[in-house]
Amino acid sequence: MAWVYLLVAGIFEVGFATSLKLSENFSNWPYTLGFFVCAGISFGLLVVATKHIPLGTAYAVWTGIGAFGTALVGMLFLGDPITVGRIVFLVLLIGSVIGLKLVSPNP
């Protein structure tokens, strides 16, 4: 169950990173609120996950999911450039996250 919490925490990391961009330096209140809600949920679930998953592994997976998802949102919805190099390295990143899961002890 800890890995599910970690996955959801990573998804909420995408939410808070995206909301941070869209909040326009915390001047757009709906996105500012979204940032704080998503950040709270993300960090809370990360804390729960680290009770059963080693901290270094959990943090690397959490940031990897967040980085991958945020880059994807940026490319699909916010006009970030889509290049072959970016796609290749994002695939490598998610492969590394999966690899960490595979080599970690199951709680």
Accessible surface in RSA format (square Angstrom, percent):
REM  Atomic radii and reference values for relative SASA: ProtOr
REM  Chains: A
REM  Algorithm: Lee & Richards
REM  Probe-radius: 1.40
REM  Slices: 20
REM RES _ NUM      All-atoms   Total-Side   Main-Chain    Non-polar    All polar
REM                ABS   REL    ABS   REL    ABS   REL    ABS   REL    ABS   REL
RES MET A   1   150.17  77.8 107.99  71.5  42.18 100.4  88.04  74.9  62.13  82.3
RES ALA A   2     4.31   4.0   0.98   1.5   3.34   7.6   1.11   1.6   3.20   8.5
RES TRP A   3    35.83  14.4  32.41  15.7   3.43   8.0  32.25  17.2   3.58   5.8
RES VAL A   4    76.38  50.3  75.44  68.3   0.93   2.2  76.35  66.3   0.02   0.1
RES TYR A   5    72.86  34.0  72.86  41.5   0.00   0.0  37.48  28.2  35.38  43.6
RES LEU A   6     0.12   0.1   0.12   0.1   0.00   0.0   0.12   0.1   0.00   0.0
RES LEU A   7    90.83  50.6  90.11  64.5   0.72   1.8  90.50  63.6   0.33   0.9
RES VAL A   8    50.52  33.2  50.52  45.7   0.00   0.0  50.52  43.9   0.00   0.0
RES ALA A   9     0.00   0.0   0.00   0.0   0.00   0.0   0.00   0.0   0.00   0.0
RES GLY A  10     0.00   0.0   0.00   N/A   0.00   0.0   0.00   0.0   0.00   0.0
RES ILE A  11    97.14  55.3  94.46  70.4   2.69   6.5  94.46  68.0   2.69   7.3
RES PHE A  12    60.29  30.2  59.17  36.6   1.12   2.9  60.29  36.6   0.00   0.0
RES GLU A  13    24.56  14.1  24.56  18.6   0.00   0.0   1.27   2.5  23.29  19.0
RES VAL A  14    21.76  14.3  21.76  19.7   0.00   0.0  21.76  18.9   0.00   0.0
RES GLY A  15    22.26  27.4   0.00   N/A  22.26  27.4  21.49  59.0   0.77   1.7
RES PHE A  16    28.48  14.3  28.48  17.6   0.00   0.0  28.48  17.3   0.00   0.0
RES ALA A  17    29.35  27.0  22.13  34.2   7.22  16.4  23.16  32.6   6.19  16.4
RES THR A  18    23.06  16.4  21.08  21.4   1.98   4.7  22.53  30.3   0.53   0.8
RES SER A  19    13.39  11.3  13.21  17.6   0.18   0.4   0.18   0.4  13.21  18.5
RES LEU A  20    81.56  45.4  76.67  54.9   4.89  12.3  76.67  53.8   4.89  13.2
RES LYS A  21   141.18  68.9 121.36  74.5  19.82  47.2  73.51  66.2  67.67  72.1
RES LEU A  22    52.36  29.2  48.90  35.0   3.46   8.7  50.63  35.6   1.72   4.6
RES SER A  23     0.00   0.0   0.00   0.0   0.00   0.0   0.00   0.0   0.00   0.0
RES GLU A  24   112.84  64.8 100.31  75.9  12.53  29.8  41.05  79.4  71.79  58.6
RES ASN A  25   145.86 100.6 119.71 115.7  26.15  63.0  31.18  75.0 114.69 110.9
RES PHE A  26    80.94  40.5  73.02  45.2   7.93  20.6  73.07  44.3   7.88  22.5
RES SER A  27    76.32  64.5  50.86  67.9  25.46  58.6  47.31 100.7  29.01  40.6
RES ASN A  28    44.21  30.5  37.64  36.4   6.58  15.8  10.07  24.2  34.15  33.0
RES TRP A  29   182.55  73.3 179.65  87.0   2.90   6.8 155.26  82.8  27.29  44.3
RES PRO A  30    99.48  72.5  82.83  75.5  16.65  60.5  90.26  74.5   9.23  57.3
RES TYR A  31    93.36  43.6  93.04  52.9   0.32   0.8  50.68  38.1  42.68  52.6
RES THR A  32     6.37   4.5   6.37   6.5   0.00   0.0   6.37   8.6   0.00   0.0
RES LEU A  33   117.57  65.5 115.11  82.3   2.46   6.2 117.55  82.6   0.02   0.1
RES GLY A  34    22.23  27.4   0.00   N/A  22.23  27.4  21.87  60.0   0.36   0.8
RES PHE A  35    30.84  15.4  30.84  19.1   0.00   0.0  30.84  18.7   0.00   0.0
RES PHE A  36   118.26  59.2 109.33  67.7   8.93  23.2 109.82  66.6   8.44  24.2
RES VAL A  37    75.48  49.7  67.69  61.3   7.79  18.8  74.44  64.7   1.04   2.8
RES CYS A  38    21.59  16.3  21.59  24.1   0.00   0.0   0.00   0.0  21.59  23.3
RES ALA A  39    10.85  10.0  10.85  16.7   0.00   0.0  10.85  15.3   0.00   0.0
RES GLY A  40    46.13  56.9   0.00   N/A  46.13  56.9  36.74 100.8   9.39  21.0
RES ILE A  41    68.81  39.2  60.75  45.3   8.06  19.4  67.98  49.0   0.83   2.2
RES SER A  42     0.00   0.0   0.00   0.0   0.00   0.0   0.00   0.0   0.00   0.0
RES PHE A  43    99.95  50.0  99.77  61.8   0.17   0.4  99.77  60.5   0.17   0.5
RES GLY A  44    34.93  43.1   0.00   N/A  34.93  43.1  32.39  88.9   2.54   5.7
RES LEU A  45    36.57  20.4  36.08  25.8   0.49   1.2  36.08  25.3   0.49   1.3
RES LEU A  46    18.37  10.2  18.37  13.1   0.00   0.0  18.37  12.9   0.00   0.0
RES VAL A  47    90.39  59.5  88.82  80.4   1.57   3.8  89.91  78.1   0.48   1.3
RES VAL A  48    55.01  36.2  54.99  49.8   0.02   0.1  54.99  47.8   0.02   0.1
RES ALA A  49     0.00   0.0   0.00   0.0   0.00   0.0   0.00   0.0   0.00   0.0
RES THR A  50    42.50  30.2  22.32  22.6  20.18  48.1   8.08  10.9  34.42  52.0
RES LYS A  51   150.70  73.5 114.62  70.3  36.08  85.9  72.00  64.8  78.71  83.8
RES HIS A  52   114.75  62.7  92.24  64.1  22.51  57.6  60.80  62.7  53.96  62.8
RES ILE A  53     3.25   1.9   0.65   0.5   2.61   6.3   2.28   1.6   0.97   2.6
RES PRO A  54    68.14  49.7  55.03  50.2  13.12  47.7  67.19  55.5   0.96   5.9
RES LEU A  55   125.59  69.9 118.08  84.5   7.52  18.9 118.08  82.9   7.52  20.2
RES GLY A  56    54.23  66.9   0.00   N/A  54.23  66.9  41.83 114.8  12.40  27.8
RES THR A  57    23.89  17.0  19.54  19.8   4.35  10.4   1.91   2.6  21.98  33.2
RES ALA A  58     0.00   0.0   0.00   0.0   0.00   0.0   0.00   0.0   0.00   0.0
RES TYR A  59   118.58  55.4 118.58  67.5   0.00   0.0  78.01  58.6  40.57  50.0
RES ALA A  60    40.25  37.0  31.01  47.9   9.24  21.0  35.20  49.6   5.05  13.4
RES VAL A  61     4.89   3.2   4.89   4.4   0.00   0.0   4.89   4.3   0.00   0.0
RES TRP A  62    12.18   4.9  12.18   5.9   0.00   0.0  12.18   6.5   0.00   0.0
RES THR A  63    41.45  29.5  39.72  40.3   1.72   4.1  26.92  36.2  14.53  22.0
RES GLY A  64     3.79   4.7   0.00   N/A   3.79   4.7   3.74  10.3   0.05   0.1
RES ILE A  65    20.85  11.9  20.50  15.3   0.35   0.8  20.57  14.8   0.28   0.7
RES GLY A  66     1.64   2.0   0.00   N/A   1.64   2.0   1.45   4.0   0.19   0.4
RES ALA A  67    51.89  47.7  38.59  59.6  13.30  30.2  48.14  67.8   3.75   9.9
RES PHE A  68    48.73  24.4  48.73  30.2   0.00   0.0  48.73  29.5   0.00   0.0
RES GLY A  69    12.77  15.7   0.00   N/A  12.77  15.7  12.51  34.3   0.26   0.6
RES THR A  70    43.90  31.2  41.98  42.6   1.92   4.6  40.74  54.7   3.15   4.8
RES ALA A  71    18.66  17.2  12.23  18.9   6.43  14.6  18.01  25.4   0.65   1.7
RES LEU A  72    66.41  37.0  66.41  47.5   0.00   0.0  66.41  46.6   0.00   0.0
RES VAL A  73    34.20  22.5  33.96  30.7   0.24   0.6  34.16  29.7   0.04   0.1
RES GLY A  74     2.63   3.2   0.00   N/A   2.63   3.2   2.51   6.9   0.11   0.3
RES MET A  75    11.31   5.9   2.38   1.6   8.94  21.3   2.38   2.0   8.94  11.8
RES LEU A  76   107.65  60.0  79.12  56.6  28.54  71.7  80.40  56.5  27.25  73.3
RES PHE A  77   151.23  75.7 120.14  74.4  31.10  80.9 124.64  75.6  26.59  76.1
RES LEU A  78    66.26  36.9  35.85  25.6  30.41  76.5  42.51  29.9  23.75  63.9
RES GLY A  79    70.55  87.0   0.00   N/A  70.55  87.0  38.15 104.7  32.40  72.6
RES ASP A  80    56.33  39.5  50.12  49.9   6.21  14.7   4.58  10.8  51.74  51.6
RES PRO A  81    87.15  63.5  76.95  70.1  10.20  37.1  87.15  72.0   0.00   0.0
RES ILE A  82   106.62  60.7  77.39  57.7  29.23  70.5  77.39  55.7  29.23  79.3
RES THR A  83    65.54  46.6  58.77  59.6   6.77  16.1  60.63  81.4   4.91   7.4
RES VAL A  84   123.83  81.5 117.11 106.0   6.72  16.2 119.36 103.7   4.47  12.1
RES GLY A  85    35.67  44.0   0.00   N/A  35.67  44.0  30.32  83.2   5.35  12.0
RES ARG A  86    78.32  32.9  71.58  36.5   6.74  16.1  37.03  50.6  41.29  25.0
RES ILE A  87    71.60  40.7  71.51  53.3   0.09   0.2  71.56  51.5   0.04   0.1
RES VAL A  88    71.49  47.0  68.06  61.6   3.43   8.3  71.05  61.7   0.44   1.2
RES PHE A  89   139.45  69.8 134.64  83.4   4.82  12.5 134.98  81.8   4.47  12.8
RES LEU A  90    21.65  12.1  21.60  15.5   0.05   0.1  21.63  15.2   0.02   0.1
RES VAL A  91    89.53  58.9  88.39  80.0   1.14   2.7  88.39  76.8   1.14   3.1
RES LEU A  92   102.12  56.9  97.95  70.1   4.17  10.5 100.02  70.2   2.10   5.7
RES LEU A  93    55.95  31.2  51.26  36.7   4.69  11.8  55.54  39.0   0.41   1.1
RES ILE A  94    48.23  27.4  48.23  35.9   0.00   0.0  48.23  34.7   0.00   0.0
RES GLY A  95    37.77  46.6   0.00   N/A  37.77  46.6  28.87  79.2   8.90  19.9
RES SER A  96    66.00  55.8  53.70  71.7  12.31  28.3  33.12  70.5  32.89  46.1
RES VAL A  97    13.92   9.2  13.91  12.6   0.01   0.0  13.92  12.1   0.00   0.0
RES ILE A  98    96.31  54.8  94.74  70.6   1.57   3.8  96.31  69.3   0.00   0.0
RES GLY A  99    26.88  33.1   0.00   N/A  26.88  33.1  26.73  73.4   0.15   0.3
RES LEU A 100    56.55  31.5  55.28  39.5   1.27   3.2  55.36  38.9   1.19   3.2
RES LYS A 101    76.22  37.2  74.27  45.6   1.94   4.6  50.71  45.6  25.51  27.2
RES LEU A 102   138.33  77.0 107.65  77.0  30.68  77.1 110.33  77.5  28.00  75.3
RES VAL A 103   121.10  79.7  88.16  79.8  32.94  79.4  95.58  83.0  25.52  69.2
RES SER A 104    13.47  11.4   2.78   3.7  10.69  24.6   2.85   6.1  10.61  14.9
RES PRO A 105    96.30  70.2  81.66  74.4  14.64  53.2  93.45  77.2   2.85  17.7
RES ASN A 106   120.96  83.4  90.19  87.2  30.77  74.1  27.70  66.7  93.26  90.1
RES PRO A 107    84.44  61.5  12.65  11.5  71.79 261.0  51.49  42.5  32.95 204.8
END  Absolute sums over single chains surface
CHAIN  1 A     6380.0       5257.1       1122.9       4966.4       1413.6
END  Absolute sums over all chains
TOTAL          6380.0       5257.1       1122.9       4966.4       1413.6
